């Protein structure tokens, strides 16, 4: 397992990170591995930071990053506490398999791991020394100095560093500040909402052959996946207007039962064991890609702050992980502090084509899975049934073949 063990004289000595989600925490660990001082600031309190609805896929392109960080300790904890991605795929709502894959068929020993979001946050947080993450700190603005960046917070405090990285998500205040705005304009609504939550596998007659499965209906879909310790995460999408709620039908659980009543097992059994107060609903958004440049001077963005995507590929968090690693790798191999701004633009340009392709493909997969047309759904299912698994996999080779390395 390759790790960054040699002594490097990086181009920066201190990085300021706004946001402690998956991208911000991964960036912090990568900075420490590269002998770069780092401070992470988070507006939420610690309990809120270490929680989150539903589960998350860390697929094989992103899991490789954690094999390199912190001597592989994060990687090991993920697999000891999460659910390994094994055999799974897509089915029609009546349970007919459309596409099934497995590590053996993919020729990969490791397809990745799924975890509860709170569990993932806890592992990443514990991978950092005490004091690195400072909670309850709301970013206000930044200003560039002669040799760095000064950051201001709403409580009146300030800090300085060589660069500032906005890892503060869809409504990024750092991005708004870059654009000279108090807040960003509203993101683009996808036309879908999503429910998420958990259930205990012992209470549902799941097919033990699969660690994950997604069922496609007409204008809706339902999926589940193993997040470890006997727990599964579920998600459900429907096409609907923005800003809706489930009050008129007595809550989210009733809404799900009404929408997915005609789905094959195990969906009805999953719905029977869900608890209304543990179901989280939100609308799905993205933003148009920013092209080859999304920062300025000594300030850049990673993850959803730069390129939020719809969750249809399970790659939003994975792109943030890749961003974090590639940014630190670039900084750690360039010793000239006068070139910092240029390095940040180089980072953005190097990531642009890949994240734009993920953005576009995520939208396309969503449109496919959420088709409202009876004819469209029939053709979708028919084509998937006839397409060999190897050919379907070939379409995504560009995504999963990412190989991070500390070598330049």
Buried (B, 14 or more C-beta within 10 A) or exposed (E): EEEBEEEBEBBBEBBBBBBBBBBBBBBBBBBBBBBBBBBBBBBBEBEEBBBBBBBBBBBBBBBBBBBBBBBBBBBBBBBEBBBBBBBBBBBBBEBEEBBBBBBEEBEBEBBBBBBBBBBBBBBBBBBBEEEBBBBBBBBBBBEBEEEBBBBBBEEEEEBBBBBBBBBBBBBBBBBBBBEEEEEBEEBBBBBBBBBBBBBEBEBBEBEEEBBBBBBBBBBBBBBBBBBBEEBBBBBBBBBBEEEEEBEEBEBBBBBBBEBBEEBEEBBBEBBEEBEBEEBBBEBBBBBEBBEBEBBEBBBBBBBBBBBBBBBBBBBBBBBBBBBBBBBBBBBBBBEEBEEBBEBBBBBBEEBBEBBBEBBEBBBEBBBBBBBEEEEBBEEBBEEBEEEEBEEBBEEBEEBBEBEBEBEE
